[in-house]
């Protein structure tokens, strides 16, 4: 099966994360969209990426009508919490997979499908392209990844050639896109979602450095015409400084397998998971879960001292870590540890025993 594009969040660190918290809406939209109430500004944004359209064999002719993996983001104050919706998720309102929503009914149907799947309000949308994502990654100086094994795949029709060795790699925009397109491992699309989450954390962190802003502004201006969004470039650029200090949490919508190639929303798990994930605030008391600390010896000693001071027992594991983050399926424990270490919270598809805190050299940069 040909790998498809799903970059979604990657450009959002610049296109939306820092800027859409208090955007003025057009008058007509104000009349039909629900209004938020409360002290903190809040907004729901659907982010997706357009697949490649082929005019003929070996002839790509630009962005297509399908959107691969879709994300729902809740922007609230200085926090961004995002949930990935797998591309094979069945959507009743679409009458098929959710990645067909954009092609059948544009951004409005896509937003309706996301609202149906999550039960959450989707007020704005941002649909990305391959070129726009690569430009943003290049603007922040690329990203680093660590591969346990070589990553290889060839699709001559799509002109996609992936050949990465195992180990620590620095990827430019073009290669980072290849890394995120890869789906040919045991977990397929789920592993790809986790790779996207990891790259996003790096893009967002680098976007918080004002030294990257001139290049980012240029990349945004050059790529804006490629996007389908109801945000304006001026609105986003005006709010770029707000990216600094933003907290990021990423997870995947609970799903179950169904007939054929469809996935279905796990109704039994959805409500509890989303309520905990979007409502999780750092608890006053340390979490009652096992905590494993991974990283280089000097960072492990620092992290261990911090956890012991909080009364948390920890297991240490020396490892090479590319990006620092907290990994857990427990949103409350994750919120506590992410706040303690000032790290992004990632909820991977693979089960994690307790919580894992990974500390890498990026903490020192």
C-alpha positions in Angstrom: 0.0 0.0 0.0 1.4 3.4 -0.9 2.3 5.6 2.0 0.2 8.8 2.2 1.0 12.2 3.5 0.0 13.2 7.1 2.0 16.2 8.3 -0.9 18.0 9.9 0.5 19.2 13.2 4.0 19.9 11.9 3.4 23.3 10.5 0.7 24.2 13.1 3.4 25.2 15.6 3.7 28.3 13.4 0.5 28.5 11.5 -1.8 28.3 14.5 -0.4 27.3 17.9 0.6 30.7 19.0 -1.8 32.8 17.2 -5.4 31.7 17.1 -6.3 32.0 20.8 -8.0 35.4 20.4 -8.6 35.8 16.7 -11.6 37.9 15.7 -14.1 36.0 13.7 -15.9 37.3 10.6 -19.3 38.8 11.3 -21.2 36.0 9.5 -19.3 33.3 11.4 -20.0 35.0 14.7 -23.8 34.5 14.1 -23.5 30.7 13.6 -20.5 29.6 15.7 -21.0 28.9 19.5 -19.2 31.4 21.6 -16.7 30.5 24.4 -17.2 31.7 27.9 -14.7 31.9 30.8 -11.5 33.5 31.8 -9.2 31.7 29.3 -9.6 32.1 25.6 -10.3 28.7 24.0 -10.6 27.4 20.4 -11.0 24.1 18.6 -9.0 23.7 15.4 -9.0 20.8 12.9 -5.7 20.3 11.2 -5.1 17.9 8.3 -2.8 17.4 5.3 -3.7 16.9 1.7 -2.6 13.7 0.0 -0.9 13.6 -3.5 -3.1 13.5 -6.6 -1.9 11.5 -9.6 -2.9 12.5 -13.1 -1.5 9.3 -14.5 1.1 6.6 -13.7 4.2 8.1 -12.3 2.7 11.6 -12.8 1.9 13.4 -9.5 0.0 16.6 -10.2 -0.1 18.3 -6.8 -2.2 18.1 -3.6 -5.2 15.8 -3.9 -8.7 15.9 -2.3 -8.1 13.3 0.4 -6.8 14.3 3.8 -4.7 11.8 5.5 -4.4 11.7 9.3 -6.5 14.4 11.0 -5.9 16.1 14.3 -8.2 18.0 16.6 -6.5 20.7 18.7 -7.9 22.5 21.7 -6.1 25.8 22.2 -6.6 27.2 25.7 -4.5 29.9 27.2 -0.9 28.8 27.1 -1.8 25.1 26.5 -2.3 23.1 23.3 -3.8 19.7 23.6 -4.2 17.6 20.4 -5.8 14.3 19.5 -5.0 12.4 16.4 -7.8 10.6 14.4 -6.5 7.7 12.3 -7.2 8.0 8.6 -9.1 4.7 8.5 -11.6 5.8 11.1 -15.2 5.2 9.9 -17.3 8.4 9.9 -21.1 8.0 9.6 -21.5 11.6 8.4 -19.0 10.9 5.6 -20.3 7.4 4.8 -16.8 6.1 4.8 -13.3 6.8 6.1 -12.7 10.1 7.7 -9.9 10.9 5.2 -12.5 11.1 2.5 -14.5 14.0 4.2 -12.5 16.8 2.7 -12.9 15.5 -0.8 -16.6 15.0 -0.5 -17.6 18.1 1.3 -14.6 20.4 1.9 -13.5 21.8 5.2 -17.0 22.0 6.6 -17.7 18.3 6.2 -14.2 17.5 7.6 -15.0 19.6 10.7 -18.4 17.9 11.1 -16.7 14.5 10.9 -14.2 15.4 13.6 -16.9 16.8 15.8 -18.9 13.6 15.3 -15.9 11.4 16.3 -14.7 13.4 19.3 -17.9 15.1 20.6 -15.8 18.4 20.6 -16.4 21.7 19.0 -14.4 22.4 15.8 -14.4 26.1 15.0 -11.5 26.6 12.6 -9.6 24.5 10.1 -6.1 24.3 8.6 -5.3 22.0 5.7 -1.6 21.7 4.9 0.5 20.6 1.9 3.8 18.7 1.6 5.7 21.8 0.5 4.4 23.9 3.4 5.5 21.4 6.0 9.0 20.9 4.5 9.5 24.7 4.4 8.6 25.1 8.1 10.9 22.3 9.1 13.8 23.8 7.1 13.0 27.2 8.6 13.7 25.9 12.1 16.9 24.1 11.0 15.6 20.6 10.6 14.9 17.9 13.3 16.7 15.0 14.9 15.4 11.4 15.1 16.7 8.1 16.4 16.0 4.9 14.5 16.4 1.5 16.2 16.6 -0.1 12.8 17.1 1.1 9.2 14.1 2.6 7.5 13.8 1.7 3.9 11.0 1.9 1.3 10.7 2.5 -2.4 7.6 3.6 -4.3 8.7 4.5 -7.9 5.2 5.6 -8.9 5.1 8.2 -6.1 8.8 9.0 -6.6 9.3 8.2 -2.9 12.7 6.8 -1.9 13.3 6.2 1.8 16.7 4.9 2.9 17.7 5.9 6.4 20.3 4.0 8.5 19.8 3.1 12.1 21.0 5.6 14.7 20.8 9.3 15.3 19.9 11.3 12.3 19.5 15.0 11.5 16.8 15.5 8.8 16.0 18.5 6.7 12.5 19.2 5.6 12.4 16.9 2.6 13.8 13.9 4.6 11.6 14.7 7.6 8.6 14.4 5.3 9.8 11.0 4.2 10.3 9.9 7.8 6.7 10.8 8.6 5.3 9.2 5.5 6.7 5.8 6.3 4.1 3.2 7.4 5.7 -0.1 6.7 6.4 -1.4 10.2 4.4 -3.6 12.5 2.2 -0.8 13.8 1.6 0.9 10.4 -0.4 4.1 10.8 -0.2 4.2 14.6 3.6 4.2 14.6 3.5 7.0 12.0 1.2 9.1 14.2 3.7 8.7 17.0 6.6 9.8 14.7 4.6 12.9 13.8 4.0 13.7 17.4 7.7 13.5 18.1 8.7 15.7 15.2 6.1 18.3 16.3 7.6 18.7 19.7 10.9 19.6 18.1 9.4 22.1 15.7 7.4 23.8 18.4 10.5 24.1 20.7 12.6 25.6 17.9 9.8 27.9 17.0 9.9 29.4 20.5 13.4 30.8 19.7 13.1 34.3 18.3 16.2 33.7 16.1 14.1 31.4 14.0 11.3 33.9 13.4 12.7 35.7 10.3 13.1 32.4 8.5 9.7 31.1 9.7 8.0 34.3 8.6 9.4 33.9 5.1 8.4 30.2 5.0 4.9 31.2 6.1 4.5 33.9 3.5 5.8 31.7 0.7 3.6 28.7 1.6 0.4 30.4 2.7 -1.1 30.4 -0.8 -0.9 26.5 -0.7 -3.1 26.2 2.3 -6.9 25.9 2.8 -7.7 27.7 6.1 -10.1 30.2 7.6 -7.2 31.8 9.4 -5.4 34.8 7.9 -1.7 35.1 7.6 -1.8 38.5 9.3 -3.6 37.1 12.3 -1.1 34.3 12.8 2.1 36.4 12.3 0.8 39.0 14.7 0.6 36.4 17.4 3.9 34.5 16.7 5.5 35.7 20.0 2.8 33.9 21.9 4.4 30.6 20.8 7.0 31.1 23.6 6.1 29.2 26.7 3.3 27.1 25.1 2.6 23.7 26.7 1.9 20.8 24.3 0.1 17.5 24.9 -0.5 14.9 22.2 -2.6 11.7 22.1 -4.5 9.4 19.8 -8.3 8.9 19.8 -9.2 5.5 21.3 -10.3 3.2 18.5 -11.2 -0.4 17.9 -10.9 -2.6 14.7 -13.9 -3.4 12.7 -15.0 -5.1 9.5 -12.7 -4.7 6.5 -10.1 -1.9 6.8 -12.2 0.3 9.0 -11.4 1.5 12.5 -14.2 2.6 14.8 -14.4 5.0 17.7 -14.1 3.1 21.0 -17.2 4.5 22.6 -16.5 2.8 25.9 -13.1 4.5 26.3 -13.6 7.8 24.4 -15.6 9.8 26.9 -13.4 9.0 29.9 -10.2 9.4 28.0 -11.1 12.8 26.4 -12.5 14.1 29.7 -9.3 13.3 31.5 -7.0 14.4 28.6 -8.6 17.8 28.0 -9.5 18.4 31.6 -6.3 17.3 33.2 -4.6 19.8 35.4 -1.4 19.1 37.4 -2.6 17.4 40.6 -1.5 18.7 44.0 -0.1 15.3 45.0 2.5 13.1 43.2 1.0 10.5 40.9 0.6 7.0 42.2 2.2 5.3 39.1 5.6 3.8 38.4 8.0 6.2 36.8 10.9 5.3 34.6 13.6 7.9 33.8 15.6 7.5 30.6 18.6 9.5 29.4 22.3 10.1 29.8 23.9 9.7 33.2 24.2 13.4 34.1 20.6 14.1 33.2 19.4 11.0 35.0 21.0 12.2 38.3 19.3 15.6 37.9 16.0 14.0 37.1 16.2 11.5 39.9 17.0 14.3 42.5 14.0 16.2 41.3 11.6 13.2 41.6 13.0 12.1 45.0 12.3 15.6 46.3 8.7 15.1 45.2 8.6 11.7 47.0 8.4 9.7 43.8 10.3 6.5 43.4 12.0 6.1 40.1 13.7 3.4 38.0 16.7 4.7 36.0 17.7 3.6 32.5 20.7 4.9 30.6 19.7 5.6 27.0 20.3 7.9 24.0 17.4 10.3 23.9 16.8 12.7 20.9 13.9 14.6 22.3 12.8 15.1 25.9 9.2 14.3 26.8 6.8 12.6 29.1 5.1 9.4 27.8 2.1 7.9 29.5 -1.5 6.9 28.9 -2.5 8.4 32.3 -3.4 12.0 31.5 -3.4 13.1 35.2 0.0 11.6 36.0 1.3 12.9 32.7 0.1 16.4 33.5 1.9 16.3 36.9 5.2 15.1 35.4 5.1 17.3 32.3 4.5 20.4 34.6 7.3 19.3 36.9 9.9 18.9 34.2 8.5 21.5 31.8 8.2 19.0 29.0 5.6 18.1 26.4 3.2 15.3 27.2 2.9 12.5 24.6 0.4 9.6 24.8 1.7 7.0 22.4 -0.5 4.3 20.9 1.7 1.5 22.3 0.9 0.8 26.0 3.3 2.4 28.5 3.6 0.9 32.0 3.1 3.9 34.4 5.0 6.9 33.0 8.3 7.3 31.2 10.3 10.6 31.4 12.9 10.9 28.7 15.7 13.5 29.2 17.9 14.4 26.2 20.6 16.9 25.3 17.9 19.2 23.8 17.2 20.2 27.4 20.6 21.9 27.5 20.2 23.8 24.2 
